[in-house]
Amino acid sequence: MRTLIAASAVIALCACQTMSQQGPRASADLKPTKGSNASGQATFTQVGDKVRVVVDVQGLKPGAEHGFHIHEAGDCSSGDGMSTKGHFNPFGKPHGHQTSAEHHAGDLPSLRADSSGRAGINVDIPMISVTPGAGSIVGRGLIVHADPDDYKTQPTGNAGARVACAVIQAS
């Protein structure tokens, strides 16, 4: 009986340690584009075949919704975020809501700012990874837009100007 209890304790301890281990990670430090005050942080953690995206952004228009996307190029040098190019779309899909079957890998949930201009999300996203491969987001751009994403207009969602920009880096 003692052996059975000891074995059960070891199995439970190993299971807890496995659950607390985190997969590969990446992060992004969002900086305001010219004329903007938006800034924030994002972390990306591989969790099985999805990536947990945790974002905190401040300096947004209070009460407004803002499009949020991973973009093709990890380059914020233009000052307006345009150097990040278009949405990250390695699988050749149309732009759409991240819960629909057809959408860019870089289509993320919109950010909804509270009354103080702060927004955040904590969501698991399929089609992307922080490990090498077609869906890898490491080295890509991360953009917060001025306007809401309509999830229809191709290929951008009509989300307006780019108000914050970052490069996603392995961490």
C-alpha positions in Angstrom: 0.0 0.0 0.0 2.9 2.4 0.9 4.4 1.7 -2.5 1.2 2.6 -4.2 0.8 5.8 -2.3 4.5 6.8 -3.0 4.1 6.0 -6.7 0.9 8.1 -6.8 2.7 11.0 -5.1 5.6 10.9 -7.6 3.2 10.8 -10.6 1.2 13.7 -9.2 4.4 15.8 -8.6 5.6 15.1 -12.1 2.2 16.1 -13.6 2.3 19.4 -11.7 5.8 20.1 -12.9 4.9 19.4 -16.5 1.9 21.6 -16.3 3.9 24.5 -14.9 6.6 24.3 -17.6 6.2 26.9 -20.3 7.0 26.4 -23.9 9.2 28.6 -26.1 8.5 32.3 -25.7 8.7 35.6 -27.6 8.0 39.1 -26.6 7.4 42.5 -28.2 7.8 46.0 -26.8 5.2 48.2 -28.6 6.4 51.8 -29.2 4.3 54.7 -30.4 4.4 55.6 -34.1 4.7 59.3 -35.0 2.0 61.4 -33.5 0.7 58.6 -31.2 1.0 57.9 -27.5 0.2 54.2 -27.7 2.7 51.8 -26.1 2.7 48.4 -24.4 4.0 44.9 -24.1 3.1 41.6 -25.6 4.2 38.0 -24.8 3.8 34.9 -26.9 4.1 31.5 -25.3 3.9 28.2 -27.3 1.2 26.1 -25.6 0.9 22.9 -27.7 -0.2 23.7 -31.2 -1.4 27.3 -30.2 0.4 30.4 -29.0 -0.9 32.2 -25.9 -0.9 35.9 -26.7 -0.9 38.3 -23.6 -1.0 42.0 -24.4 -1.2 45.2 -22.4 -1.4 48.5 -24.3 -1.9 52.0 -22.9 -2.3 55.4 -24.6 -5.1 54.4 -26.9 -8.3 56.4 -27.6 -10.5 55.8 -24.6 -13.5 53.6 -25.2 -12.4 52.8 -28.7 -11.7 49.5 -30.5 -8.4 49.0 -32.2 -7.3 46.5 -34.9 -4.4 44.4 -33.9 -2.2 42.3 -36.2 1.0 40.5 -36.7 2.6 41.9 -39.9 5.1 40.4 -42.3 8.2 42.4 -41.6 9.9 43.0 -38.3 10.8 46.6 -39.1 9.5 49.7 -37.3 12.0 52.1 -38.9 9.5 54.1 -41.0 8.1 55.9 -38.0 4.5 55.2 -39.2 4.6 51.4 -39.0 4.3 51.0 -42.7 7.7 49.3 -42.9 6.1 46.2 -41.3 4.3 45.6 -44.7 1.1 43.6 -44.8 -0.5 41.1 -42.5 1.5 37.9 -41.8 -0.2 35.4 -44.1 2.0 32.4 -44.8 -0.9 30.2 -45.8 -2.4 32.5 -48.4 -5.8 33.0 -46.6 -8.2 36.0 -47.0 -8.4 38.5 -44.1 -11.0 37.6 -41.5 -11.9 37.2 -37.9 -9.4 34.9 -36.0 -12.3 32.5 -35.1 -13.3 31.9 -38.7 -11.9 29.1 -40.8 -10.5 31.6 -43.3 -8.2 34.3 -41.9 -4.6 35.4 -42.0 -2.3 33.9 -39.4 -1.6 37.4 -38.3 -5.3 38.3 -37.7 -5.6 38.8 -33.9 -8.5 39.9 -31.8 -9.2 43.6 -31.7 -8.2 45.6 -28.6 -11.0 47.4 -26.8 -9.7 50.4 -24.7 -11.2 51.2 -21.4 -12.1 54.7 -20.3 -8.4 55.4 -19.5 -7.2 54.2 -22.9 -5.8 50.9 -21.7 -6.5 47.5 -23.4 -5.4 44.0 -23.0 -6.0 40.5 -24.2 -5.1 37.0 -23.1 -6.0 34.5 -25.9 -4.7 31.3 -27.5 -4.2 31.6 -31.2 -3.8 28.7 -33.7 -1.8 28.9 -37.0 1.1 30.7 -35.5 4.1 29.5 -33.5 7.2 30.8 -31.7 9.2 27.8 -33.0 10.7 27.6 -36.4 8.4 26.9 -39.3 5.9 28.5 -41.7 3.8 30.0 -38.9 6.7 31.4 -36.9 6.1 34.9 -35.7 9.6 35.5 -34.4 11.1 38.4 -36.3 7.7 39.7 -37.5 6.1 43.0 -36.8 3.3 43.7 -34.4 0.9 46.6 -35.0 -1.9 48.3 -33.1 -4.2 50.3 -35.4 -6.2 53.5 -34.8 -9.5 52.0 -35.8 -11.5 48.8 -35.4 -11.0 45.9 -37.8 -14.1 45.3 -39.9 -12.9 41.7 -40.6 -14.2 42.1 -44.2 -12.2 44.6 -46.2 -9.4 42.8 -48.0 -6.6 42.5 -47.3 -6.4 44.8 -44.2 -9.7 45.0 -42.4 -9.8 48.8 -42.9 -8.2 49.3 -39.5 -6.7 52.7 -40.2 -3.3 54.2 -39.2 -0.7 52.2 -37.3 -0.4 53.8 -33.8 2.1 51.3 -32.2 4.8 49.1 -33.6 7.1 46.4 -32.3 9.3 43.6 -33.5 8.5 40.1 -32.1 11.7 38.7 -30.6 12.5 35.3 -29.1 12.9 35.5 -25.3 
